């Protein structure tokens, strides 16, 4: 699938979510790299959708992204419930690894940004070992404020990456990418949340059983009960979809 083609999407409360599967997504982004077409990739979940509905600036970021994939199972469910199903869940963690596998074929350059200093170092080391034919062109921890942005942008652009993965949390990584994506001019710029924590071994991903049941959110809640306030967005999202079924997929 070519990056200059138009992917089929379903609007979820005005946010256009891709309907294609993982394979087609990777194919599309491979063409984006080949053609040097900048893409902000957002891995959408219900918490992000609910945040966008409450925050016009965040909604604009979601709407202006070149590609929004259905990461959260709640988003997949909403599309199916409204009879506009997506092909499958495209989890951000899995998409990261699929892109790196593709990067091995083309010797893509990868820049990693975010997490704690020890986590990002270990992530870079493990990914280079796992995917020896990619080039880790640079990495930087996520402990910086706006005053460091210029220095970081210079470092990233100097390293000329094909892929930029940013792990700073959805409340800051998406806005940061959106603010600077035209200057960064990287084919694939994607927020990856806690992926570096998992890759580095600091935390574990939900077991396969939870993944198959579409309940990774429950595993995270059980492991980190303090997340319950954020998780309250999940039932609110479900109720909103049921109550406003006729409006969910309206443009």
HELIX and SHEET records of a PDB file:
HELIX    1   1 UNK A   22  UNK A   34  1                                  13    
HELIX    2   2 UNK A   46  UNK A   54  1                                   9    
HELIX    3   3 UNK A   56  UNK A   64  1                                   9    
HELIX    4   4 UNK A   73  UNK A   81  1                                   9    
HELIX    5   5 UNK A   92  UNK A  106  1                                  15    
HELIX    6   6 UNK A  117  UNK A  130  1                                  14    
HELIX    7   7 UNK A  146  UNK A  148  5                                   3    
HELIX    8   8 UNK A  149  UNK A  159  1                                  11    
HELIX    9   9 UNK A  170  UNK A  184  1                                  15    
HELIX   10  10 UNK A  195  UNK A  200  1                                   6    
HELIX   11  11 UNK A  208  UNK A  212  1                                   5    
HELIX   12  12 UNK A  216  UNK A  223  1                                   8    
HELIX   13  13 UNK A  225  UNK A  227  5                                   3    
HELIX   14  14 UNK A  228  UNK A  243  1                                  16    
HELIX   15  15 UNK A  245  UNK A  248  1                                   4    
SHEET    1   A 2 UNK A   9  UNK A  12  0                                        
SHEET    2   A 2 UNK A  15  UNK A  18 -1                                        
SHEET    1   B 6 UNK A  67  UNK A  70  0                                        
SHEET    2   B 6 UNK A  39  UNK A  44  1                                        
SHEET    3   B 6 UNK A 188  UNK A 191  1                                        
SHEET    4   B 6 UNK A 163  UNK A 167  1                                        
SHEET    5   B 6 UNK A 109  UNK A 114  1                                        
SHEET    6   B 6 UNK A 135  UNK A 140  1                                        
END                                                                             
